[in-house]
């Protein structure tokens, strides 16, 4: 029973870690998209 509990905790931690990485990645992607958007707008003005 304890073994299963430990495995469950490890799995939960791994899932949480993965979700955090995905969240950070999506933030970087959002920042990148905004930067590209600004560049496109800038070029349209010029």
C-alpha positions in Angstrom: 0.0 0.0 0.0 2.8 2.4 0.9 4.6 1.6 -2.3 1.5 2.5 -4.3 1.2 5.7 -2.4 4.8 6.7 -3.1 4.3 6.0 -6.8 1.2 8.1 -6.8 3.0 11.0 -5.1 5.8 10.8 -7.6 3.4 10.7 -10.5 1.5 13.7 -9.1 4.8 15.6 -8.7 5.8 14.8 -12.2 2.4 15.9 -13.6 2.6 19.2 -11.6 6.2 19.8 -12.9 5.1 19.2 -16.5 2.1 21.5 -16.1 4.5 24.2 -14.8 6.8 23.8 -17.7 3.9 23.9 -20.2 2.7 27.1 -18.4 6.1 28.7 -18.6 6.5 27.7 -22.2 3.1 29.1 -23.1 4.1 32.4 -21.4 7.3 32.6 -23.6 5.2 31.8 -26.7 2.8 34.6 -25.8 5.6 37.1 -25.3 7.2 36.0 -28.5 3.9 36.4 -30.4 3.4 39.9 -29.0 7.0 40.9 -30.1 6.3 39.6 -33.6 3.0 41.4 -33.7 4.8 44.7 -32.8 7.4 44.1 -35.5 4.7 43.6 -38.1 2.8 46.7 -37.0 6.1 48.7 -37.1 6.9 47.5 -40.6 3.4 48.4 -41.8 3.8 52.0 -40.5 7.2 52.5 -42.2 
